[in-house]
Amino acid sequence: MVELITLYTAKICPYAQRAEIALEESGLPYKRYEIDLSNKPEWYAPKVNPASKVPAIAYGGPDVAPETPSPESAKIAESLVLLEFIADLSASTKPLLPADPVARAKARFFIEAVLSKFTGAFYGALTRGEDPAPVLDTIDILQGLLPEEGYVVGEWSIADAAVTPFLARALISFKHDIGAYDEGAGKKLYDVLQTDAKYARFRKYYADVSSRPSFKDTWHEDVVIDVFSKRFNELRIQRLAQK
Ligand SMILES: N[C@@H](CCC(=O)N[C@@H](CS)C(=O)NCC(=O)O)C(=O)O
């Protein structure tokens, strides 16, 4: 029997959105608790996640308020661990990974590619002002791993949950030219992604994942635009001032 689940999350955080999307897809009941990352509650690190990061899940134990987590619940952190955990919990009711070992390996390989290729290139541009153009190459790698249609392994799986929050933040940042990179470089890249025939498969994939209720209900575009533009456009100004 699946026990009580409390998800500690934050609207701004792509890692946290991964877990939230998977929980929504699983159909498992859970309590959602928003952590203010700029003013974290003092109980959060000692009682939930010593790394003081979101996402984290308190699983099992008595039915308590999220602010007073029970020592009897298991505390689990790290978004990719949580995706696997949620898939394990819902395996018999709503599979979030296919049964076939090859398809499971493909899902995990895709997740690894998101981590090792795409997120580094995106954050390099967003936070360190690196040229965003290499992001296109990493999107090309990801779309090359997709089947001709559908999700990463055909049916929706946690591999789709792993990538969607990052694609959403990359697209919205580039669309609004938000980031520490040179002014105009994001918008240029966004226009290529929207129009170039080379990225047609990517566009279709993103349309598929982003139209699911699990994404729409967990995506807070206004919050992301607001926080990202304050944080990363300021980094652009600082970078230019140091030139
Ligand atoms: N590797 C972690 C990364 C999680 C992470 O970096 N979360 C950020 C927010 S997006 C966080 O909680 N940072 C702590 C802070 O801002 O103080 C995971 O995959 O869950």
PDBQT file of the ligand as one rigid body, heavy atoms in Angstrom, charges set to zero:
ROOT
HETATM    1  N1  LIG A 301      20.552  17.818  -7.814  1.00  0.00    +0.000 N 
HETATM    2  C1  LIG A 301      19.362  18.350  -7.173  1.00  0.00    +0.000 C 
HETATM    3  C2  LIG A 301      19.304  19.850  -7.454  1.00  0.00    +0.000 C 
HETATM    4  C3  LIG A 301      18.181  20.530  -6.704  1.00  0.00    +0.000 C 
HETATM    5  C4  LIG A 301      18.412  22.043  -6.619  1.00  0.00    +0.000 C 
HETATM    6  O1  LIG A 301      19.483  22.560  -6.980  1.00  0.00    +0.000 OA
HETATM    7  N2  LIG A 301      17.399  22.757  -6.154  1.00  0.00    +0.000 N 
HETATM    8  C5  LIG A 301      17.564  24.168  -5.951  1.00  0.00    +0.000 C 
HETATM    9  C6  LIG A 301      16.388  24.981  -6.494  1.00  0.00    +0.000 C 
HETATM   10  S1  LIG A 301      16.190  24.779  -8.231  1.00  0.00    +0.000 SA
HETATM   11  C7  LIG A 301      17.614  24.457  -4.472  1.00  0.00    +0.000 C 
HETATM   12  O2  LIG A 301      16.820  23.972  -3.702  1.00  0.00    +0.000 OA
HETATM   13  N3  LIG A 301      18.585  25.272  -4.064  1.00  0.00    +0.000 N 
HETATM   14  C8  LIG A 301      18.750  25.637  -2.699  1.00  0.00    +0.000 C 
HETATM   15  C9  LIG A 301      18.689  27.072  -2.490  1.00  0.00    +0.000 C 
HETATM   16  O3  LIG A 301      18.324  27.824  -3.403  1.00  0.00    +0.000 OA
HETATM   17  O4  LIG A 301      18.999  27.506  -1.368  1.00  0.00    +0.000 OA
HETATM   18  C10 LIG A 301      18.141  17.616  -7.689  1.00  0.00    +0.000 C 
HETATM   19  O5  LIG A 301      18.201  17.061  -8.812  1.00  0.00    +0.000 OA
HETATM   20  O6  LIG A 301      17.125  17.552  -6.992  1.00  0.00    +0.000 OA
ENDROOT
TORSDOF 0
